[in-house]
Amino acid sequence: MAAFTPKALAEIKAMGVTHVWYTGIIEHATQTDYSRYGIRRDHAEVVKGRAGSPYAIKDYYDVDPDLATKVPERIREWEALIERTHQAGMKVIQDFVPNHVAREYHSDACPEDCRDLGDGDDTSKEYSPDNNFFYLGEPLHLDNILGSNECGIAGLYEENPAKATGNDVFSAWPGRNDWYETRKLNYGSDTYNKMLQILLYWAAKGVDGFRCDMAEMVPVEFWEWVIPQVKERYPDIIFIAEVYNPQQYRDYIFRGRFDYLYDKVGLYDRLKAVAAGWCSARELTLCWQSVEDIQEHMLNFLENHDEQRIASDFFAGDALKGRPMLVVSALMNTNPMMIYFGQELGERGMDSEGFSGEDGRTTIFDYWTVDTIRRWRNGGRFDGAMLTPAEKKLRDFYIQILRLAEEEPAFSRGLFWDLMYVNGHLDRQYAFLRSDKTKTYLVVANFSDESITTEIRIPADAVRTFMPDSDKVRNGMAHDTVLSVKVKAWDGLVKKIKL
């Protein structure tokens, strides 16, 4: 946490960033021994990797000791980072993991007036509305993952009765690809109250928002109950849901009261398909049409800890191919966008990192150095002096697009007009307009290996909508306009126009 100095935060802010999502803050299970600080050791067999998953929460009321300079001061160091972030002009997002906890969850930091999860559970019942966990009536078996954890030996960890696994495996025999290191929470009334208490605890420390892990695996009725209560005390706090089922989007917005939902199944998946050449750029129109009524609540992204890096061999293989994706994702609408650390530097994620192996992702399970970030940090100077010219150029591109999205009213709050329906010749390009009626911009993203010179038709209806006070509109002379544009390979054009 101390590495986020005022200088580091100023450089992040300069990119056009408004919020920083600090992942893995809450204490989770790990193979590192912190028992000398009064923290119970975790059994290696139910920890993935050496560092452990930041989503296998061990204590909802404590901070991960790995992130602290002085372990006994870890809570105060987090509070200080929140304050530094605010002083830098940005807000703080923190994870909230409501669906599951570590196998050996035990809070040694919860306030005196709270009862720990599982306290008082009737373990003889598979389900009870008064229980915090589901109990399966037989011992937990890790035989299915024998040899899967290089630092542990299957069968040594004992749990009886077994509890349901975090990814809804109601069996005492989870597999290696299951979230076997976690226990599923049961949302009876007691769990409702304990989760509310946890959210209020962190909100009181100045956190500005919660990114809610796998929110769709928790009943929407819980969110409908808890979010208004938190917002009653902290009206400006925001809630972001990791939800992947489009059929549930509107429930989690209108009933669950979430501010933002991941636009993964729609825009992210379609942009990836376009970049890979699996489908036409024309299909991007379907993305905004499917969420048009809730567009302002969608959170765009191109990378995160679950997804493969753009520059990895498993995705595009070249960070430059992320440029047209960024242009579309950041500039198409007024909703926010996430940038994952190192994305703006072309981080490839092609290291072989312990538990996760070489999979095109940056590990969350093991201690690892991200080379691009190390060189951008440059010993705490955060001047990027060690970056290659290509990395610097890519970062400048990201800054230009992100600041445009944040600072130019035509993009931050203006109208959107899809131009694909009047430009049937486009297939590897996506074109649209953005306007606040004082400035109008033409945006063209080129998903092709070749530079293109083409004509873009702008319909008369767009002229009348975006420039109602122009002489052409007042004189009844608005008509279709054709503009000639040139866009480099895997690049984007943003051009202010007068119609």
C-alpha angles and dihedrals in degrees: 000000000000090000088073093084124173087262093053092047092048090055091049091048090051089063090067094262118156101177134028118211106207105200125207098019097136115079113266137180115284140168091232112105112235095159091121086069094052094262115134116241118246123229109253093223092067097044121087110221125340098292095039129221115302085217094062094084115204100178122012091200100052140070124242107264091213088072097052130094089206111025096210088054096050097116092049091046089055091049089050091051090051089053093047090050091052091048088053089058098255136109130234128242118192130189120253113192106195103162104060146005136202118288090248097041113168127153115216092168103052116124117268093251095058130086118223122246110273095021107138095008116152098231092188090073122072089209133016127158087228094055124092093207140038115245122207103200098239138064121282113259120207094177090112090065098043107154094006094113111060092200099049142046118235116242099032095095111081127203121165121204095024117231125222114269122248097251091059098269102154092188133097088227108069119177132232092261092051123091087257092159091066141068122221116237120231113222104220121140094276092056090049091058095044092051091050090053091051093050092049091049093059095037088057089060091063102265109158099202148359127232100209112214115225091347092173090066089064119073113266087226089069093055091045087056103038107038096060089050093053092044091050088066097031107029096179097051116114133213123211119194127209096215123157103176110089090198088065098045097097093044091056092047103040100029101023092044095223116165095210140014129198111261092211106126091045119033100012095049093044094048089050090050092049092049090050091050093244095124143010122272085237088079090069087079089068090059098064093036092058093054100027093124093050100030094122089060097054120103114210126209141161099196138022137152093281097049132071118257115261091234094048122108087244094062126022099332091219129067091214089068087066092065099083089042089055092048091055098040096046101037107033097082144003096257119107129264133212125222116200117221112272093013089109089054096050095252107189102200090211098137122118100238117183115263098013096043124194102334106133093260131105106248122250093182104061140042107264142157117234101216099208092050091047091055094043088051090051097190094317097311093104091204099125091231091143095053121107119249089253092053092049091049092050092049090051089052091053091048092050093051097041094048090048089053092049103037108031110081093212087065103028095053108354134114126274128221122185110216099189096097092064095039104062093162092070117097108141092033132069120205133188144150130238122192143162088193091255095066128021125196131196112213123194122178116197116208093179135109088229135064111248135209111195145145122256118204117214113196124231090242089063090050091052092046099045100034106032093153097050121117091244093056095043090050093048092244101119110135141156113298127206121206127188114224138179121207126181122234114285091000141106138236122216110182130173108223141187114216 
